[in-house]
Structures are given as structure tokens and as C-alpha cells.
């Protein structure tokens, strides 16, 4: 049923039904090519694929993909995050972070799951858990270590000697030592 | 405090020669336990429980089901069980899919399989002075 209304502007692209220009393009999202550059903050409802230079912050409700040629100097947040290029900055993956063998990541990482392929470069702090955003009570206890101390009982003048030098896991998140790369 | 000797209970610890590279092999079974400080010229296979400090010229392998709370230092480290403590791999660290590691690590190469859990700081690169007149 193609009634050609005279003067009606037919969008040219409907004529030859070209597939979306990116082969494996992100769904409802954004692709930055190798010559594109973004400096600033991006919040996006969907996926984002970074191929060029990025500085600032990227927040995606969907997945974040960093291509081989990309140079990202930004904080990244997304569902699945896949790094094949160069990233420097903190990364939060609600689902899974993958640093592929061509990838390089410098920055602190909060993820639910983490995959680092052989050949990848990574430096930073890793905290893993089912909910990277909410500090829900930890379900899985390190079985051997933590004997639940009776913290409820108000012990006046806690004996300092009782503190055996337990190798505390890194809770010194505050100490920002300058990281040379 | 430095514990000089390694106390091993129920000792089916066998020292066998590794066929491949001729290095000795220190093997612990799932019912073994080790507490203290071990310096070993060869490979170490850890199962059961280990606590303290292990410095190994070869590789360390932590079996799945093992519980290790120790400082680990070796060429290659492969973890399939639970490890708590600082870790230094002169070459490569591999975290298997059921591995749990909490502690700061410094490695040359790193491979983490999906499902593994890691908490700690990661430092990566050639941080050792390996000859090459510099």
C-alpha cells in the first residue's frame, strides 16, 4: 500500500532498509568511534561503546564496551563492562567486568564478578561481592577467620592485649597512595 | 614472631620429583595441615589447611577445598580454593572459577576466571629487578 502522496517527504532510508550502521551495535545506546572524543559526564539509558578518547564519567544502565583503540580516562559504571582498550579510572560493574587480553586497566574496581584474561594488565583495588552498590550484610563469611566477637556485650576497658595481629583485609581504602603507572 | 619449623600433622606429605622440570614437589592432602613458615626449593601443592608463610622457588597450587591463610610467594600461583593473605607471584597468578582470594597481590601476569572472587589490591608489572643491567 504505497500511496504516493505528492509532496510528502519520504525518508530516504526507508527505501532500501539498511541495517543499523554498526554491526554489533549496542541496543538503544551510543557508539563513539575511534575519532570521537568525549570530555565530561555521560549518563545513558542503554549500552555504550567507547572507541575513542573519553575523559570524565560514564554511567550506563546497560553495558559498557571499551574497544581496543580506546583511551579512556574516566570512571565507568555499567552492567557488564568489557575492556579491550586502555582504561584508567574507577570501574563499577553491577554484573561482570571483563578485562580482555588486549585490555589494560588502572583503577579501583567494584564488581560482582570479575574476569581477567591472560595478557591483560590490571592494577588497583578490587572489591567483589554480590551487590557492589549496597553494602548489604555480607552473606558469605570467610569461614575460618572471623570468629564473631561478642561486640554486643558492653565491655568496659577492652583489653588491648587481646588484639592478636590479625591480617586485616584492606580496609584502608582511605589511604590514597599515589599510583605511578 | 618467627616460627622456624613447619609443623605437619598426619603426614602423607610426599616429596616426589617432578617429571617435567626436575623440581621437587611438596604435596599436602586434604586432611593435612601446616602451620608456620616454609621455604621450599620446588613446587608446593596445598590442600587441607595451611597457615603462616610459604616461600617457594617453584609454583604453588592451592587445591579446591583448601583453606590457606598465609603469605604466599612463588613463581606461578594457581588458586582453586580459599586464600587469605598477601600474595606475590614472580610470574603468573591464576584464580580458578571457584577460587576465593582476599589480600593484596603483586604479580607479573594475572588471569582470573569467571566465578572467582577477589578482594584486595592488585599490583602488576615487572617490579622485580631481573638482571638486565639497569
Interface residues (C-beta under 8 A of the other chain):
Chain A: X96 X113 X114 X115 X116 X117 X118 X119 X120 X121 X122 X123 X124 X125 X126 X127 X128 X142 X143 X144 X145 X167 X169 X170
Chain B: X49 X67 X69 X82 X84 X85 X86 X92 X94 X100 X102 X103 X104 X109 X110 X111 X112 X113 X114 X115 X116 X117 X118 X119 X120 X121 X122 X123 X124 X125
